[in-house]
Amino acid sequence: MTHRNYHNGLKTAVLLGGMWVLLLAIGALIAGGTGRSYWIWIFAGIGLIQTAYSYWNSTKIALRSMNAYQVTEQERPDLYAMVRELAERANQPMPTIWISPTQTPNAFATGRNPQNAAVCFTEGILAILGERELRAVLGHELMHVYNRDILTSSIAAAMAGVITSVAQFLMFFGGGSRRENGGVGIFATIAISLLAPIVTTLIQFSLSRTREFDADEDGATLTQDPLALASALRKLEKTTDHVPLQQTPETENVAALMIANPFRGKGMRKLFSTHPPMEERIARLEQMAGY
């Protein structure tokens, strides 16, 4: 199997750096145009508190959103055997195993660190995947935890929340209040206030897509079976089109954690998807296998 370097770590750093640059630029506009730069720190503090709570309780929130129930080794010895084998191969702790009673085929892993991790399968994915494919999916999900992707996404969410709040503040209180001292013009203020949240959202989606590529590659390396993951992804995309997950505020929050987009994505929705195109993911996996 050929290992290919797609520079995903560098892409993650660049994307997070882009969010910092955007935040600092908006902060400079507020400081120069309103003279009330202390509001930046207030918004930042609120964002950090909210994110810390979500990060610390990420496992409970995600599992509750999918109505998942924990299973024992006596109930699902097959799942325990696969999870234990891959966890030991990665030299990481064994996560807890959960099942969500939904027919939409999907899976996700969550947890602030490997010591507090959980992996969840839907009943739908257990029904359509074979053992090799399920093991490949598990490898992908475990690598999200081992790569600390929950922390990365939490940082991005915190920065996105702060940028959006600061942009809204600029919209309502910035602009021409101190234009005689070099403040921001009203049209520039409106443009920045409207565009900043959009740009931030696109950066978040790009970051999420980069982490999916990472988990695909690292998971395939862990299982030594990239073609099984490619096969699983094909089945997930085909079946999800027929049995999509119902969109609610709860399921939308956990959708980004899942191995495949659980909703139907047509037209413009694909642009704002948290997951990269399935055909591109499959092509990369096939390249890893030497195809």
KOLBALO-807138 format. One record per atom (N, C-alpha, C): x, y, z. Coordinates in steps of 0.1 Angstrom, whole numbers, padded with zeros to 4 digits, always signed. Last residue first. Layout:
N
XYZ;...
END
This chain:
291
-0041+0018-0068;-0050+0018-0080;-0048+0030-0089;-0028+0018-0044;-0020+0015-0056;-0028+0014-0069;-0041+0024-0022;-0040+0010-0025;-0033+0007-0037;-0042+0052-0025;-0034+0046-0014;-0031+0031-0016;-0060+0054-0045;-0046+0057-0048;-0037+0051-0037;-0083+0047-0032;-0078+0038-0042;-0064+0041-0046;-0085+0070-0015;-0083+0057-0009;-0078+0047-0020;-0089+0090-0035;-0077+0090-0026;-0074+0077-0020;-0114+0081-0044;-0103+0082-0053;-0090+0082-0045;-0130+0085-0022;-0128+0072-0027;-0116+0071-0036;-0129+0113-0020;-0125+0105-0009;-0121+0091-0014;-0141+0120-0044;-0127+0124-0042;-0121+0116-0030;-0167+0111-0041;-0159+0105-0052;-0144+0109-0050;-0177+0126-0020;-0174+0112-0018;-0165+0106-0029;-0164+0158-0012;-0171+0150-0022;-0167+0135-0020;-0162+0163+0024;-0157+0165+0011;-0165+0156+0001;-0186+0177+0047;-0179+0165+0042;-0174+0168+0028;-0202+0198+0052;-0191+0196+0061;-0182+0184+0057;-0214+0217+0025;-0214+0205+0032;-0201+0204+0041;-0219+0239+0009;-0219+0241+0023;-0219+0228+0031;-0220+0228-0016;-0210+0238-0013;-0208+0240+0001;-0243+0212-0014;-0230+0205-0015;-0219+0215-0012;-0263+0230-0016;-0261+0223-0003;-0247+0217-0003;-0267+0237-0042;-0259+0246-0034;-0255+0239-0020;-0273+0204-0052;-0271+0218-0056;-0262+0225-0047;-0280+0183-0024;-0281+0186-0038;-0278+0201-0041;-0278+0159-0001;-0270+0171-0005;-0271+0174-0020;-0295+0145+0026;-0294+0147+0011;-0288+0160+0008;-0275+0138+0054;-0286+0144+0048;-0284+0144+0033;-0251+0128+0065;-0264+0120+0067;-0276+0126+0060;-0220+0125+0051;-0231+0135+0053;-0244+0127+0054;-0201+0101+0070;-0207+0106+0057;-0218+0116+0060;-0192+0099+0096;-0183+0095+0085;-0188+0100+0071;-0201+0127+0117;-0203+0114+0111;-0194+0112+0099;-0198+0152+0128;-0190+0141+0133;-0190+0128+0125;-0217+0167+0115;-0203+0169+0111;-0194+0159+0117;-0240+0160+0129;-0238+0155+0115;-0223+0157+0111;-0247+0171+0153;-0238+0159+0153;-0234+0154+0139;-0263+0193+0146;-0251+0195+0154;-0241+0183+0154;-0283+0181+0133;-0275+0190+0125;-0262+0192+0133;-0297+0168+0153;-0290+0160+0143;-0280+0168+0135;-0308+0191+0167;-0299+0181+0173;-0291+0173+0163;-0324+0204+0148;-0312+0211+0154;-0302+0201+0161;-0329+0180+0122;-0334+0187+0134;-0322+0195+0139;-0336+0161+0095;-0328+0172+0099;-0336+0179+0111;-0333+0126+0094;-0342+0137+0095;-0334+0149+0101;-0311+0111+0070;-0314+0114+0084;-0324+0126+0085;-0323+0092+0042;-0316+0103+0048;-0320+0105+0063;-0324+0068+0024;-0328+0068+0038;-0320+0079+0045;-0315+0073-0002;-0328+0067+0000;-0333+0068+0014;-0290+0084+0002;-0299+0091-0007;-0313+0085-0006;-0278+0064+0018;-0283+0077+0025;-0292+0085+0016;-0270+0045+0000;-0281+0042+0009;-0287+0055+0015;-0249+0058-0014;-0260+0052-0021;-0272+0051-0012;-0231+0064+0007;-0237+0074-0001;-0249+0070-0008;-0225+0038+0018;-0231+0048+0026;-0238+0059+0018;-0213+0025-0004;-0226+0020+0001;-0233+0031+0010;-0190+0040-0006;-0199+0039-0017;-0213+0035-0012;-0178+0036+0019;-0183+0049+0015;-0192+0049+0004;-0171+0009+0017;-0181+0013+0027;-0187+0027+0023;-0152+0010-0003;-0164+0002-0005;-0175+0007+0004;-0132+0024+0011;-0138+0030-0002;-0151+0023-0005;-0126+0006+0031;-0132+0019+0034;-0139+0025+0022;-0115-0014+0015;-0127-0017+0023;-0134-0004+0027;-0093-0001+0005;-0103-0005-0004;-0116-0009+0003;-0075+0002+0027;-0082+0013+0022;-0093+0010+0012;-0064-0014+0050;-0074-0019+0041;-0082-0007+0035;-0050-0011+0074;-0043-0017+0063;-0052-0022+0052;-0060+0002+0096;-0066-0011+0092;-0058-0018+0081;-0043+0025+0096;-0044+0017+0108;-0050+0003+0104;-0046+0035+0070;-0033+0030+0074;-0034+0021+0086;-0073+0042+0071;-0069+0032+0062;-0055+0026+0065;-0070+0062+0091;-0078+0050+0094;-0075+0039+0084;-0055+0081+0077;-0050+0075+0089;-0057+0062+0093;-0073+0087+0055;-0059+0082+0053;-0054+0075+0065;-0097+0095+0069;-0097+0085+0058;-0083+0078+0057;-0087+0115+0085;-0092+0103+0091;-0093+0092+0081;-0080+0134+0065;-0070+0129+0074;-0074+0116+0080;-0104+0140+0053;-0094+0134+0045;-0083+0127+0054;-0116+0152+0076;-0122+0139+0070;-0111+0132+0061;-0101+0175+0078;-0100+0165+0089;-0106+0151+0084;-0109+0188+0055;-0095+0184+0057;-0094+0173+0067;-0136+0193+0062;-0133+0184+0051;-0119+0179+0051;-0133+0211+0083;-0139+0198+0086;-0136+0188+0074;-0121+0232+0069;-0113+0226+0080;-0119+0212+0083;-0142+0240+0052;-0129+0235+0047;-0121+0227+0057;-0160+0248+0072;-0163+0236+0063;-0151+0231+0057;-0147+0270+0082;-0150+0259+0091;-0153+0246+0082;-0146+0286+0059;-0133+0281+0065;-0136+0269+0074;-0173+0291+0057;-0166+0284+0046;-0153+0278+0051;-0177+0306+0080;-0184+0293+0078;-0177+0285+0067;-0161+0328+0075;-0158+0320+0086;-0165+0306+0085;-0175+0340+0053;-0161+0335+0051;-0157+0325+0062;-0199+0346+0067;-0199+0337+0055;-0185+0331+0053;-0191+0364+0087;-0196+0351+0091;-0196+0341+0079;-0180+0385+0068;-0172+0378+0078;-0178+0365+0082;-0201+0397+0053;-0192+0387+0047;-0184+0379+0057;-0214+0414+0070;-0222+0404+0063;-0212+0393+0058;-0195+0431+0080;-0204+0424+0089;-0211+0413+0082;-0183+0441+0057;-0175+0433+0066;-0184+0425+0075;-0204+0456+0046;-0198+0446+0038;-0191+0436+0047;-0209+0475+0067;-0219+0465+0063;-0214+0454+0056;-0184+0488+0067;-0189+0482+0079;-0199+0471+0075;-0184+0499+0042;-0173+0489+0045;-0178+0481+0057;-0205+0517+0045;-0206+0506+0035;-0195+0495+0037;-0195+0534+0065;-0208+0526+0067;-0209+0515+0057;-0160+0533+0073;-0172+0538+0066;-0183+0529+0067;-0144+0534+0104;-0148+0526+0092;-0160+0532+0086;-0125+0563+0115;-0133+0551+0116;-0137+0545+0103;-0109+0585+0117;-0104+0574+0109;-0112+0562+0110;-0121+0604+0131;-0108+0599+0137;-0104+0587+0129;-0145+0608+0119;-0136+0619+0119;-0122+0615+0124;-0158+0585+0125;-0152+0586+0112;-0142+0598+0111;-0170+0572+0146;-0158+0580+0149;-0151+0582+0135;-0194+0561+0137;-0194+0568+0150;-0182+0576+0152;-0197+0547+0113;-0194+0561+0112;-0193+0568+0125;-0189+0515+0122;-0192+0524+0111;-0188+0538+0114;-0205+0499+0150;-0193+0505+0143;-0197+0515+0133;-0228+0489+0160;-0222+0499+0168;-0210+0505+0161;-0238+0469+0143;-0248+0478+0150;-0241+0490+0157;-0216+0458+0131;-0227+0462+0122;-0236+0472+0130;-0200+0451+0152;-0195+0461+0142;-0206+0466+0134;-0215+0430+0162;-0213+0443+0170;-0208+0454+0161;-0213+0412+0142;-0226+0418+0145;-0225+0431+0153;-0186+0407+0144;-0191+0412+0132;-0205+0419+0134;-0185+0395+0169;-0178+0407+0167;-0183+0414+0155;-0200+0372+0164;-0205+0381+0174;-0199+0395+0172;-0184+0359+0144;-0198+0363+0141;-0203+0373+0150;-0160+0356+0159;-0160+0364+0147;-0174+0368+0143;-0170+0338+0179;-0164+0351+0183;-0165+0361+0171;-0177+0316+0164;-0187+0323+0172;-0182+0337+0176;-0152+0309+0153;-0163+0312+0144;-0174+0320+0152;-0138+0302+0176;-0134+0314+0168;-0145+0318+0159;-0153+0279+0184;-0151+0291+0193;-0148+0303+0185;-0149+0263+0162;-0163+0267+0165;-0162+0279+0174;-0121+0258+0163;-0127+0265+0152;-0141+0270+0154;-0121+0245+0188;-0113+0257+0186;-0119+0265+0174;-0136+0222+0181;-0140+0231+0191;-0133+0244+0190;-0120+0210+0161;-0133+0215+0157;-0139+0225+0168;-0098+0203+0177;-0096+0212+0166;-0109+0218+0162;-0110+0185+0196;-0104+0197+0200;-0102+0207+0189;-0118+0165+0178;-0128+0172+0186;-0123+0185+0191;-0094+0155+0168;-0102+0164+0160;-0113+0171+0167;-0072+0140+0178;-0078+0152+0186;-0086+0161+0177;-0066+0117+0166;-0060+0129+0161;-0065+0142+0168;-0081+0099+0180;-0067+0099+0182;-0060+0111+0177;-0107+0106+0170;-0104+0107+0184;-0089+0108+0186;-0103+0099+0143;-0108+0113+0146;-0105+0116+0161;-0096+0073+0144;-0085+0082+0142;-0090+0097+0144;-0120+0060+0148;-0111+0061+0159;-0100+0071+0157;-0132+0063+0123;-0137+0070+0134;-0128+0071+0146;-0115+0047+0107;-0117+0061+0104;-0121+0068+0116;-0119+0022+0119;-0106+0028+0119;-0107+0043+0116;-0147+0018+0113;-0142+0020+0127;-0128+0026+0128;-0145+0014+0086;-0152+0026+0091;-0148+0029+0106;-0132-0010+0086;-0126+0001+0080;-0132+0014+0085;-0151-0026+0099;-0138-0025+0105;-0131-0012+0100;-0171-0026+0079;-0173-0020+0092;-0160-0017+0100;-0157-0039+0058;-0162-0025+0057;-0164-0019+0070;-0154-0065+0070;-0142-0057+0065;-0146-0042+0064;-0181-0072+0075;-0172-0071+0086;-0160-0062+0082;-0204-0052+0055;-0198-0064+0059;-0187-0062+0070;-0233-0031+0060;-0218-0033+0058;-0214-0046+0063;-0260-0029+0066;-0256-0029+0052;-0241-0032+0050;-0266-0029+0093;-0273-0038+0085;-0268-0039+0071;-0250-0010+0105;-0248-0024+0109;-0255-0034+0100;-0262+0013+0095;-0249+0009+0090;-0245-0005+0094;-0287+0013+0109;-0286+0012+0095;-0273+0008+0089;-0281+0017+0135;-0286+0003+0132;-0285+0001+0117;-0250+0035+0138;-0264+0034+0136;-0269+0020+0133;-0225+0035+0163;-0229+0030+0150;-0244+0032+0149;-0200+0053+0180;-0214+0050+0178;-0217+0046+0164;-0176+0054+0205;-0179+0052+0191;-0193+0047+0189;-0160+0076+0228;-0171+0067+0225;-0173+0066+0210;-0135+0085+0252;-0140+0084+0238;-0152+0074+0238;-0117+0093+0271;-0131+0096+0273;-0138+0095+0260;-0091+0088+0264;-0095+0082+0276;-0110+0084+0279;-0087+0103+0241;-0089+0089+0239;-0094+0082+0252;-0108+0133+0246;-0095+0126+0245;-0098+0111+0244;-0134+0140+0243;-0124+0151+0243;-0110+0145+0243;-0155+0124+0218;-0147+0124+0231;-0136+0134+0231;-0167+0103+0192;-0166+0115+0199;-0159+0113+0212;-0175+0090+0160;-0168+0088+0173;-0167+0102+0179;-0201+0075+0140;-0193+0087+0145;-0186+0083+0158;-0219+0064+0111;-0212+0061+0124;-0204+0074+0128;-0247+0052+0092;-0237+0062+0095;-0230+0057+0108;-0277+0049+0075;-0264+0043+0078;-0253+0053+0080;-0308+0053+0090;-0298+0060+0082;-0284+0054+0085;-0323+0041+0110;-0320+0033+0098;-0310+0040+0088;-0315+0043+0144;-0319+0050+0132;-0314+0041+0120;-0306+0040+0173;-0318+0033+0166;-0323+0041+0154;-0271+0037+0177;-0283+0046+0176;-0294+0039+0168;-0250+0023+0201;-0258+0021+0189;-0269+0031+0189;-0216+0023+0213;-0230+0027+0214;-0236+0024+0200;-0189+0016+0234;-0195+0013+0221;-0210+0016+0223;-0159+0033+0246;-0172+0027+0248;-0179+0026+0235;-0125+0026+0236;-0136+0035+0238;-0149+0027+0241;-0094+0017+0251;-0107+0011+0245;-0118+0021+0247;-0065+0037+0245;-0075+0030+0253;-0087+0026+0245;-0039+0026+0221;-0048+0036+0227;-0058+0029+0235;-0023+0014+0201;-0018+0016+0214;-0026+0027+0222;-0033+0006+0177;-0030+0021+0178;-0023+0024+0192;-0039-0020+0184;-0029-0017+0173;-0024-0003+0174;-0058-0016+0203;-0046-0021+0207;-0035-0019+0197;-0078-0006+0187;-0074+0003+0198;-0060-0002+0202;-0083-0028+0170;-0077-0015+0164;-0072-0006+0175;-0093-0047+0189;-0081-0050+0180;-0075-0037+0175;-0115-0035+0200;-0103-0038+0208;-0091-0040+0200;-0132-0033+0178;-0127-0020+0185;-0115-0023+0193;-0136-0060+0171;-0130-0051+0162;-0124-0038+0169;-0147-0069+0195;-0135-0076+0190;-0128-0066+0180;-0170-0054+0198;-0160-0053+0208;-0147-0059+0203;-0185-0064+0176;-0181-0050+0176;-0169-0048+0186;-0189-0090+0184;-0183-0087+0171;-0177-0073+0171;-0204-0089+0208;-0190-0094+0208;-0182-0091+0196;-0228-0074+0219;-0222-0073+0206;-0207-0077+0206;-0236-0084+0244;-0246-0081+0234;-0240-0080+0220;-0212-0087+0258;-0221-0099+0257;-0231-0097+0246;-0203-0061+0259;-0195-0071+0251;-0204-0084+0249;-0231-0038+0256;-0220-0046+0263;-0214-0056+0254;-0239-0006+0244;-0240-0020+0244;-0229-0027+0251;-0258+0024+0250;-0246+0017+0251;-0248+0002+0251;-0278+0042+0226;-0277+0034+0239;-0264+0025+0239;-0287+0074+0213;-0279+0062+0213;-0280+0055+0227;-0300+0096+0203;-0308+0087+0211;-0300+0073+0212;-0285+0115+0191;-0289+0104+0183;-0296+0093+0191;-0281+0133+0212;-0287+0138+0199;-0292+0127+0190;-0267+0118+0230;-0281+0121+0233;-0288+0126+0221;-0242+0118+0217;-0249+0105+0219;-0264+0108+0222;-0235+0145+0218;-0236+0138+0205;-0244+0126+0207;-0235+0151+0246;-0243+0159+0237;-0246+0151+0224;-0216+0133+0256;-0230+0133+0261;-0239+0139+0251;-0192+0143+0243;-0197+0129+0241;-0212+0128+0245;-0189+0170+0250;-0192+0167+0236;-0198+0153+0235;-0184+0184+0273;-0196+0175+0273;-0199+0170+0259;-0162+0198+0268;-0162+0190+0279;-0173+0180+0279;-0171+0213+0245;-0160+0204+0244;-0160+0194+0255;-0192+0229+0257;-0195+0220+0246;-0184+0209+0245;-0176+0244+0275;-0187+0236+0280;-0191+0225+0269;-0159+0257+0258;-0153+0248+0268;-0164+0239+0273;-0176+0273+0243;-0169+0262+0237;-0164+0252+0247;-0185+0291+0263;-0195+0282+0256;-0188+0270+0249;-0161+0303+0269;-0168+0296+0279;-0178+0286+0273;-0153+0314+0245;-0145+0304+0251;-0152+0296+0261;-0174+0333+0241;-0172+0322+0231;-0164+0311+0237;-0170+0350+0263;-0182+0343+0261;-0181+0331+0252;-0144+0360+0255;-0146+0353+0268;-0159+0344+0268;-0149+0373+0231;-0140+0362+0231;-0142+0353+0244;-0166+0393+0240;-0171+0383+0231;-0162+0371+0231;-0147+0407+0256;-0160+0402+0262;-0166+0391+0253;-0128+0414+0237;-0124+0405+0248;-0137+0399+0255;-0143+0432+0222;-0137+0420+0216;-0134+0410+0226;-0149+0453+0239;-0159+0444+0236;-0154+0431+0229;-0126+0469+0240;-0128+0459+0251;-0139+0449+0248;-0127+0488+0220;-0121+0475+0216;-0123+0465+0228;-0140+0512+0212;-0145+0503+0223;-0140+0489+0220;-0135+0529+0191;-0128+0532+0204;-0133+0523+0215;-0144+0526+0166;-0154+0529+0177;-0147+0533+0190;-0123+0523+0147;-0135+0530+0143;-0145+0533+0155;-0102+0508+0159;-0099+0521+0152;-0112+0529+0149;-0115+0486+0170;-0107+0495+0178;-0104+0508+0172;-0128+0476+0147;-0136+0481+0158;-0128+0490+0167;-0106+0470+0131;-0116+0479+0126;-0124+0485+0138;-0093+0451+0147;-0086+0463+0144;-0096+0474+0139;-0112+0430+0147;-0109+0437+0159;-0102+0450+0157;-0110+0423+0120;-0122+0429+0125;-0120+0436+0138;-0084+0413+0121;-0087+0424+0112;-0100+0431+0116;-0086+0392+0139;-0077+0404+0142;-0080+0416+0134;-0103+0375+0125;-0107+0380+0138;-0099+0393+0141;-0087+0369+0102;-0100+0376+0100;-0104+0382+0114;-0065+0356+0114;-0063+0369+0107;-0076+0376+0105;-0078+0334+0125;-0072+0343+0134;-0070+0357+0127;-0086+0321+0101;-0096+0326+0111;-0091+0336+0120;-0061+0315+0091;-0070+0324+0083;-0081+0330+0092;-0052+0296+0109;-0045+0309+0108;-0054+0319+0101;-0069+0275+0102;-0070+0281+0115;-0064+0295+0116;-0059+0271+0076;-0073+0275+0078;-0075+0281+0092;-0032+0264+0081;-0035+0276+0073;-0049+0280+0075;-0035+0241+0097;-0028+0253+0102;-0032+0265+0095;-0047+0224+0077;-0054+0228+0090;-0048+0240+0096;-0027+0223+0058;-0039+0229+0055;-0047+0233+0067;-0008+0208+0073;-0005+0222+0069;-0017+0230+0065;-0021+0184+0075;-0018+0191+0087;-0015+0206+0084;-0024+0176+0048;-0036+0180+0055;-0033+0188+0068;-0006+0168+0028;-0003+0180+0035;-0016+0185+0043;-0008+0143+0017;-0017+0154+0011;-0016+0167+0019;+0012+0118+0009;+0011+0129+0018;+0003+0140+0011;+0004+0083+0007;+0006+0096+0000;+0004+0107+0010;+0017+0051+0007;+0012+0062+0016;+0015+0075+0009;+0006+0022-0009;+0014+0034-0010;+0008+0045-0001;+0008-0012+0000;+0000+0000+0000;+0009+0012+0000;
END
